[in-house]
Structure formats: C-alpha cells, structure tokens
C-alpha cells in the first residue's frame, strides 16, 4: 500500500509539472520568513497574500534566520 501511495504522489507531481509546462512564468516573488516570534505573523501574512494572488511555491532556501520562499505566478 505504501508503494502505491508513493507512486500516486509521483504521478500527481508529474501531472502538475505538465500543466505548468503549458504556462509561462509571468512574475516571481521572494518572501522572507523569519523564525522570530515577533515577526512570524507578519511573514505568514505575506506568504498567504501571495498564495491568494495565485503565486505558487517554486522552492525555498534556508537562511540563518529562517527561509526565503521563491514564488512564481504562472499564466
């Protein structure tokens, strides 16, 4: 059963890449997320705002203070 779930996840990822390949990357956005209690809520809002605008995560980069999310807007 575990192997079937793994294969299903791989198929889902391939399908998503195929859908994305028909689209072009129109905009890119870098959002810094600091793991400091006083700043986490603000960072969370920035990420959620970008996602609600249609941006999709491309990758994330670890930093000493948190991470940077690379988001793309595909059209």
C-alpha positions as a Markdown table, in Angstrom:
| # | Residue | x | y | z |
|---|---|---|---|---|
| 1 | Unk | 0.0 | 0.0 | 0.0 |
| 2 | Unk | 2.8 | 2.4 | 0.8 |
| 3 | Unk | 4.4 | 1.9 | -2.6 |
| 4 | Unk | 1.1 | 2.7 | -4.3 |
| 5 | Unk | 0.8 | 5.9 | -2.4 |
| 6 | Unk | 4.4 | 6.8 | -3.3 |
| 7 | Unk | 3.6 | 6.1 | -7.0 |
| 8 | Unk | 0.4 | 8.2 | -6.8 |
| 9 | Unk | 2.4 | 11.1 | -5.3 |
| 10 | Unk | 4.9 | 10.9 | -8.2 |
| 11 | Unk | 2.1 | 10.8 | -10.8 |
| 12 | Unk | 0.5 | 13.8 | -9.2 |
| 13 | Unk | 3.8 | 15.7 | -9.3 |
| 14 | Unk | 4.3 | 14.8 | -13.0 |
| 15 | Unk | 0.8 | 15.9 | -13.8 |
| 16 | Unk | 1.3 | 19.2 | -12.1 |
| 17 | Unk | 4.6 | 19.8 | -14.0 |
| 18 | Unk | 2.8 | 19.0 | -17.3 |
| 19 | Unk | 0.1 | 21.5 | -16.5 |
| 20 | Unk | 2.7 | 24.1 | -15.5 |
| 21 | Unk | 4.8 | 23.5 | -18.7 |
| 22 | Unk | 1.9 | 24.9 | -20.8 |
| 23 | Unk | 2.0 | 28.0 | -18.7 |
| 24 | Unk | 4.7 | 30.7 | -18.7 |
| 25 | Unk | 6.2 | 32.2 | -15.6 |
| 26 | Unk | 5.0 | 35.8 | -15.6 |
| 27 | Unk | 6.2 | 37.0 | -12.2 |
| 28 | Unk | 8.5 | 35.9 | -9.4 |
| 29 | Unk | 8.4 | 36.9 | -5.8 |
| 30 | Unk | 10.8 | 36.3 | -2.9 |
| 31 | Unk | 9.3 | 36.3 | 0.5 |
| 32 | Unk | 11.5 | 36.1 | 3.6 |
| 33 | Unk | 10.2 | 34.2 | 6.6 |
| 34 | Unk | 11.9 | 34.9 | 9.8 |
| 35 | Unk | 11.5 | 32.4 | 12.7 |
| 36 | Unk | 11.3 | 35.1 | 15.3 |
| 37 | Unk | 8.1 | 35.1 | 17.4 |
| 38 | Unk | 7.6 | 38.8 | 16.9 |
| 39 | Unk | 7.8 | 38.6 | 13.1 |
| 40 | Unk | 6.3 | 35.3 | 12.2 |
| 41 | Unk | 2.7 | 36.6 | 12.0 |
| 42 | Unk | 3.7 | 39.3 | 9.5 |
| 43 | Unk | 5.8 | 36.9 | 7.4 |
| 44 | Unk | 2.9 | 34.4 | 7.4 |
| 45 | Unk | 0.5 | 37.1 | 6.1 |
| 46 | Unk | 2.9 | 38.0 | 3.3 |
| 47 | Unk | 3.1 | 34.3 | 2.2 |
| 48 | Unk | -0.7 | 33.9 | 2.4 |
| 49 | Unk | -1.3 | 37.1 | 0.5 |
| 50 | Unk | 0.9 | 35.9 | -2.3 |
| 51 | Unk | -0.7 | 32.5 | -2.4 |
| 52 | Unk | -4.2 | 34.1 | -2.6 |
| 53 | Unk | -3.0 | 36.2 | -5.6 |
| 54 | Unk | -2.2 | 32.9 | -7.4 |
| 55 | Unk | 1.5 | 32.6 | -6.7 |
| 56 | Unk | 2.8 | 29.0 | -6.4 |
| 57 | Unk | 5.9 | 27.9 | -4.4 |
| 58 | Unk | 8.8 | 27.1 | -6.6 |
| 59 | Unk | 11.4 | 26.4 | -3.9 |
| 60 | Unk | 12.6 | 27.5 | -0.5 |
| 61 | Unk | 16.0 | 28.5 | 0.6 |
| 62 | Unk | 17.2 | 28.0 | 4.2 |
| 63 | Unk | 18.9 | 31.0 | 5.8 |
| 64 | Unk | 20.4 | 31.5 | 9.3 |
| 65 | Unk | 17.3 | 33.5 | 10.4 |
| 66 | Unk | 14.6 | 31.5 | 8.7 |
| 67 | Unk | 14.0 | 30.9 | 5.0 |
| 68 | Unk | 13.2 | 32.6 | 1.7 |
| 69 | Unk | 10.3 | 31.3 | -0.4 |
| 70 | Unk | 10.6 | 31.7 | -4.1 |
| 71 | Unk | 7.1 | 32.0 | -5.5 |
| 72 | Unk | 6.0 | 32.1 | -9.1 |
| 73 | Unk | 2.9 | 33.4 | -10.9 |
| 74 | Unk | 2.2 | 31.2 | -13.9 |
| 75 | Unk | -0.1 | 32.2 | -16.8 |
